[in-house]
Amino acid sequence: MKRQTEEKIILVTSMTRLEYLKKRFNSVTQAKFYVEHLGADFNDYLAEDELYREAFAASITAINQVGRLQVIQRQYLPNFIFGKKDIVVVLGRDGLVANTLKYLNGQPCIGVNPDPGRWDGILLPFKAGELHLVIPGFLQEKYRIKEVTMVKATLQNGEYLYGVNDLFIGAQTHISARYSITHGEKSEQHSSSGIIISTGLGSTAWLKSIIIGASKIVNELTLQGTDRNHNRSTRQNKNGAGTDQGKNAGPQNVSGKASLEKMNWDADYLYFSVREPFPSMTSSTDIVFGKITREKPLRILSYMPDSGVIFSDGIEKDYISFTSGMKAVISIAEKKGRLVV
């Protein structure tokens, strides 16, 4: 069959849970013993692995009908050099698409869901068996490109790191992160659990959990404050005094819920959120949440002697060191991801 394109098609894959266990325990039998000894269902691991293998085989067949194929695994992405005209197909979970996008520089990315019954597939609109139609359709411009805004952390020594969903800036272990933070004209020193920077794509992930957690805490404290004011007012009424006291006391809008505006994937801004900021004689808590724009980046100076890091998209092993004296500028990246949808 004649190839429909001479451009290389890169298929990005990842190991299944079963493959990780086989690598750890050397055999399926030993992996099964380990999983079942813990009371888990090993059949679920087998089913997931089987479906992934079927999707992988279908992807290989479909891509070979269209063009030249090269397969790489996720762990080789940081060192892989993509050609300018490569077409990238990602077979895996949504996170694998995000992990792949940050290493691309304008190449189109096609997300394939190997297991629609298991994964939501927000970034995986296609199935493996459709690739023989999807890739030619893309080449004929029958599919559109959806752009994804990225975040970039740049150090004064020239090191940088991109993020598709988010960046984490803080201590590598569970200790307080110490740094100074500057946003616009405001600066202060912090002691916190770190900073999360979120893109539009990542706004429904880590940032969403932070917003929900903060909202629930505030609502609960508001309810407790209202109950105390109500009880105080009731006692005063029984004593025949202060009949109007407490009527408007305490926090209002008890049923209100904190929410974040819906962000588009190509939004021209980012959000930052400081996790668990701690006020002390040397640390403040005024700059804890806000927008990052091209005109208003976030600047951070590390005070962490040996454990400061910046990593992206939940991949802790893929990080840049952020120790004492290092300065980071957090900004909207100059490039965008390009998803075929």
Secondary structure as GFF3:
##gff-version 3
##sequence-region A 1 341
A	DSSP	beta_strand	8	13	.	.	.	ID=ss1
A	DSSP	alpha_helix	17	25	.	.	.	ID=ss2
A	DSSP	alpha_helix	28	37	.	.	.	ID=ss3
A	DSSP	alpha_helix	42	66	.	.	.	ID=ss4
A	DSSP	beta_strand	68	73	.	.	.	ID=ss5
A	DSSP	three_ten_helix	74	79	.	.	.	ID=ss6
A	DSSP	beta_strand	87	91	.	.	.	ID=ss7
A	DSSP	alpha_helix	94	101	.	.	.	ID=ss8
A	DSSP	beta_strand	109	112	.	.	.	ID=ss9
A	DSSP	three_ten_helix	128	130	.	.	.	ID=ss10
A	DSSP	alpha_helix	131	139	.	.	.	ID=ss11
A	DSSP	beta_strand	145	155	.	.	.	ID=ss12
A	DSSP	beta_strand	160	163	.	.	.	ID=ss13
A	DSSP	beta_strand	166	171	.	.	.	ID=ss14
A	DSSP	beta_strand	177	183	.	.	.	ID=ss15
A	DSSP	beta_strand	186	192	.	.	.	ID=ss16
A	DSSP	beta_strand	195	198	.	.	.	ID=ss17
A	DSSP	three_ten_helix	201	204	.	.	.	ID=ss18
A	DSSP	alpha_helix	206	238	.	.	.	ID=ss19
A	DSSP	beta_strand	270	274	.	.	.	ID=ss20
A	DSSP	beta_strand	289	292	.	.	.	ID=ss21
A	DSSP	beta_strand	298	302	.	.	.	ID=ss22
A	DSSP	beta_strand	308	312	.	.	.	ID=ss23
A	DSSP	beta_strand	319	321	.	.	.	ID=ss24
A	DSSP	beta_strand	327	340	.	.	.	ID=ss25
###
